[in-house]
Amino acid sequence: MNVCLMNDSFPPVIDGVANVVTNYAEYLTKDLGAKVAVATPRYPDADYSGYPYAVLPYQSIDTTAIASGYRAGYPFSPKYLDELKAFAPDIIHSHCPASSNVLARLLRDATDAPVVFTYHTKYDIDIERMFHSRLASREAIKAMVSTIEACDEVWTVSRGAGENLRSLGFTGDYRVMNNGVDFAKGRVSGDRVAQAVRAAEEEHGFRLPEGVPVYLFVGRMMTYKGLPLILDALKLLRDSGRDFRMIFIGKGPDKELLENKTKELGLADRCFFLGAIYDRDVLRAWNTRADLFLFPSTFDTNGLVVREAAACGLASVLIKGSCAAEGITDGVNGFTIDETPEAMAALLERIGGDMPCLRETGQHAMDEIYLSWEDCVKTAYARYEEILEAKKSGLLVPKKQAVDALVEVISEVRDERAESLNALEEMLTEFGDTAVGMMENIVERWRR
């Protein structure tokens, strides 16, 4: 089976969805013998040659200054579309509703391969942060939902993610397909943990005393992930006379704001920001060293970091009813609280020093909510096969919408005659280069 994976982020950009795509590509290739191509916007100086599958980068626009480090893909190059068409995909799997979905639908029209889309995150929140106008946000969300509904099958990473998509106006069906984690199941050796902790202590100038509870957060430094709630809860915990240490791992636009809040609350002597850690073994070591994982996010649709913690026998504190809390039984394989600093502080006062309880709960988390990428991708591959069988038997009805007008026009022109098509490709490519240059000039002006 030939599988074309599409996403607007891919290494050197590291985020949750990029991690999903790299794991899909790896296990589809290694375990299931699929031929994989990844289509993603090109980043300058990125080396895409070392992967065991094809990475086919396409033209991009520098929007890093206004989009938190991300470039915007330009998916309209006919020559690039021909390159993807030559790959002859059986399945197209898009992981982003922006340029990836536009490209996916162009490729579907050129090859007749079904498009699967996975809804990973609450994009409406990011859209609202990007646009200051409520009208602009509403129209952007409407356009996003429309492009998702144009796909042949929609997956969500949790039931809550599906309900969020419905709340935005999505009227189609969706299938819950959980993501896996790339941590091996089991705790890291004591020597490896000590090495990771010692390196961080030396770099950041702190110490983790023996016998003092250590709490951990891993993820983007964004206020909407509940990080202010953690700090407010820890302030209450400190005021009650409880000792602890808190480790934050990750980077993001709100990191400085959170560091300042830590100082204002008088927590700088026990809350430490280590920045991003890309070494997966070091992250496993920290998940092994910590006594409890704090993740009060109602934004995340899946909370892979919760399952990464579970892989290391580390239980999590989560918000009742959140997507990250799906599959969690309070007091058995994790802990759920109301979304208040008081609720978190009260829980930490009650169980923070009860190491036997934390170890037992962490073991249940490891046994009950851990899901490997091997199993996750096998499930996805089996569904790919079912989709292709449905297509073969005529049960898969092609989806067309008004927003596909551009796709249809391009396809009609492509089918008319080769000579006209070549002329059009040259014209569109020249126009594309001009448009990209114009956009880069605009971004440069904004930077000034």
Summary of the structure (lengths in Angstrom):
residues: 448
radius of gyration: 23.4
end to end distance: 48.5
largest distance: 79.3
contacts: 1475
relative contact order: 0.12
helix: 50%
strand: 14%
